[in-house]
Amino acid sequence: MDLVEFLRARLDKDERIARACSGTPWKATPSGTVSTDTDEPAQVATVDNDAYAEHISRHNPSRALDEVTARRQILDEYEKQSWILGQGHRTPELEAAQAVRETVLRLLALPYAFHPAYQEEWRPLASP
């Protein structure tokens, strides 16, 4: 499995989980609960304090789906540019831009470093 395949698999799972949750916005209430923002709200979670509730509500399924979409677009652009480079359209500028894109993919993979399929060689290189 390469880095792009790894990221696509993680994004597929993130999408499945987000779609399985409520499709309505979530909101935090002063009582430390998170509920769906509908005419008949459903409680999502009860937490110890308002900060936790706010954090949970901000990371609702809708936001997760938006993040999946954005990250897939980054992967698509990386693959498109890899294909162009593979066709022999190489310039120092194009290769430098692709190196930046690869760094971005490595950074996108960091939140999944706990996953058993994550490979340490994908870890971003330390800045000099």
C-alpha positions as CSV (number, residue, x, y, z in Angstrom):
1,M,0.0,0.0,0.0
2,D,1.4,3.4,-0.9
3,L,0.7,6.7,0.8
4,V,-2.1,7.7,-1.5
5,E,-3.9,4.3,-1.1
6,F,-3.5,4.5,2.6
7,L,-5.0,8.0,2.8
8,R,-7.9,7.1,0.5
9,A,-8.7,4.1,2.7
10,R,-8.7,6.3,5.8
11,L,-10.8,8.9,4.2
12,D,-13.3,6.2,3.0
13,K,-13.7,5.1,6.6
14,D,-14.0,8.6,7.9
15,E,-16.7,9.2,5.4
16,R,-18.6,6.0,6.3
17,I,-18.5,6.9,10.0
18,A,-19.6,10.5,9.4
19,R,-22.5,9.4,7.1
20,A,-23.6,7.0,9.8
21,C,-24.1,9.9,12.2
22,S,-26.8,12.5,12.0
23,G,-26.9,14.6,8.9
24,T,-28.0,17.6,10.8
25,P,-25.7,20.2,12.4
26,W,-24.7,19.7,16.0
27,K,-24.8,22.4,18.7
28,A,-23.4,22.7,22.1
29,T,-25.7,23.8,24.9
30,P,-24.6,25.5,28.2
31,S,-25.5,22.4,30.1
32,G,-22.5,20.6,28.6
33,T,-24.5,18.5,26.1
34,V,-24.3,18.2,22.4
35,S,-27.5,17.8,20.4
36,T,-28.6,17.9,16.9
37,D,-29.9,21.3,15.8
38,T,-33.4,20.4,14.7
39,D,-36.9,21.1,15.7
40,E,-36.8,18.0,17.8
41,P,-33.2,17.9,19.0
42,A,-31.6,14.5,19.7
43,Q,-28.8,14.4,22.4
44,V,-25.5,13.3,20.9
45,A,-23.3,13.5,24.0
46,T,-23.1,14.8,27.6
47,V,-19.7,16.0,28.7
48,D,-18.0,17.4,31.8
49,N,-17.8,21.0,30.6
50,D,-18.8,23.5,27.9
51,A,-15.4,23.4,26.2
52,Y,-15.7,19.7,25.5
53,A,-19.2,20.2,24.2
54,E,-18.1,23.0,21.9
55,H,-15.2,20.9,20.7
56,I,-17.5,17.9,19.9
57,S,-20.1,20.1,18.2
58,R,-17.5,21.8,16.0
59,H,-16.3,18.4,14.7
60,N,-19.7,17.2,13.6
61,P,-20.4,14.8,10.7
62,S,-21.0,17.6,8.2
63,R,-17.5,19.1,8.9
64,A,-16.0,15.7,8.7
65,L,-17.5,15.1,5.3
66,D,-16.3,18.6,4.1
67,E,-12.7,17.7,5.3
68,V,-12.9,14.3,3.5
69,T,-13.9,16.1,0.3
70,A,-11.1,18.6,0.6
71,R,-8.5,16.0,1.3
72,R,-9.6,13.9,-1.6
73,Q,-9.2,16.9,-3.9
74,I,-5.6,17.3,-2.6
75,L,-5.0,13.6,-3.4
76,D,-6.5,13.9,-6.8
77,E,-4.3,16.9,-7.6
78,Y,-1.2,15.0,-6.4
79,E,-2.1,12.0,-8.6
80,K,-2.8,14.3,-11.6
81,Q,0.6,16.0,-11.3
82,S,2.3,12.7,-10.8
83,W,0.8,11.5,-14.0
84,I,2.0,14.6,-15.8
85,L,5.5,14.2,-14.5
86,G,5.4,10.5,-15.5
87,Q,4.6,11.5,-19.1
88,G,8.0,13.3,-19.2
89,H,6.8,16.8,-18.6
90,R,9.5,17.5,-16.2
91,T,10.9,20.9,-15.2
92,P,12.6,21.9,-12.0
93,E,9.6,24.0,-11.1
94,L,7.1,21.1,-11.6
95,E,9.3,18.7,-9.6
96,A,9.6,21.2,-6.8
97,A,5.9,21.7,-6.7
98,Q,5.3,18.0,-6.6
99,A,7.7,17.7,-3.7
100,V,5.6,20.2,-1.8
101,R,2.5,18.2,-2.6
102,E,4.2,15.1,-1.3
103,T,5.0,16.9,2.0
104,V,1.3,17.9,2.2
105,L,0.3,14.2,1.8
106,R,2.7,13.2,4.5
107,L,1.2,15.8,6.8
108,L,-2.3,14.6,6.0
109,A,-1.3,11.1,7.0
110,L,0.0,12.2,10.5
111,P,-3.4,12.0,12.2
112,Y,-3.5,8.3,11.2
113,A,0.0,7.5,12.4
114,F,-1.6,5.2,15.1
115,H,-3.1,3.0,12.3
116,P,-1.3,-0.4,11.9
117,A,-0.9,0.2,8.1
118,Y,0.9,3.5,8.6
119,Q,4.5,3.4,7.5
120,E,7.1,5.4,9.4
121,E,8.8,6.4,6.1
122,W,5.7,8.5,5.4
123,R,6.4,10.7,8.4
124,P,7.3,14.2,7.2
125,L,10.9,15.0,7.2
126,A,12.0,17.4,10.0
127,S,12.6,21.0,8.9
128,P,16.3,22.0,8.7
